[in-house]
């Protein structure tokens, strides 16, 4: 299994009956299914998948729907989809349990409680991920703020203060990693010069993949509510 296109997995299957590589998209599994003949070289199979990147992207876009914070909806949280489940008689606000995001209380407050939970969870996870990347690259912001913005995913001030959108908790890990590396690089280069991009690429080799993902799926996350 290989993470490769947005939050969709690539699932490899070997079949003794297959005579060639077969590629299809599974809506149920939110995955790219690749069936290979027995003994088919992995490097050739990977090249085949990358050659079909445009086809894959177009079909994945058709699967993606704006996440709605309502009972029965499916929302991505840290590379996994959870079903929003209502637990009116339980206490605790909102919490993750197995494959569900449980929300207690009156259903009229459900959407707000889901958003509040995602903001709190994003603050925890993004702070941890920022710390890990900052430690690895030897750069440290003066402060990290988690906010909700209409279009931006992050920013870095001249004082070293970094802001990230809480909606990134619904994006894949490689996208979060790229954006954290992007903002940390601004601590050295407060511009988008060649030196800046060279530093970003040093910190995160999947920049282009992450930018493509944000271009295609970013507006959907901004619209989620």
Phi, psi and omega in degrees: 000137183223126176286126184213326186228099182064221179268005180278138178272158168255119180250121181265134178227136179256131181231133178287342181271338182290137179252353179204170176290133179238128183241130174210163181253131178256114178291323181297316183268356184050050187217162174260119182259125179238116178259128184242146171294151179299132179085002181290131182300132182298321181297322178290323179295319179294320178296322178298315180296314181296328179294333181264019186304317182295316178300317181297314182300316181299316182285328175293325179300325180291336180278332187283130175236151178298125179296129176248135182275076182220159181303129179090349179286156179248127180232142179278130176225116180052054173071014179221142179270135177239145176267132177283119182240137181267129177234077190299331186262001178263161180250157177129000179077266179212145182201155177268134179210117185057240182256018184239149166255102182278140178229126181265175173085191182296133181298338180292341179257006187299311183300319180294321180291325176297313180297318178299319179297314182297322178296315180294317180294320179297319179300316180294308186289315181294327176295317178297315182292322176299316180299317182296313181292317180300319179293321182292324184262353177078027178233144183220126177287157177286335180196150175238125177245138176251119185226178174244120180238159184283334183214332185275148178261338180188168177201162178221125181272167180294342178273001178089014180271124183252138175242137174232148178282136178296338182293348177295342178295342178266000179263158178296159182302318184295334176286315178299317181298317180298314183293324176296315178297322179300309182291323177297325179295333178291344176294335177260326184227105180276051180198188176239050180284174178299324179294323178298309183294328176296319178293316179302313181295331177291322182281328185216106183286353183254035182302311184297319179297317180293319179294322177297319180298314181296323179296319183277318190248347180304313180301330180292319179292323178295333182273349184296133177188000000 
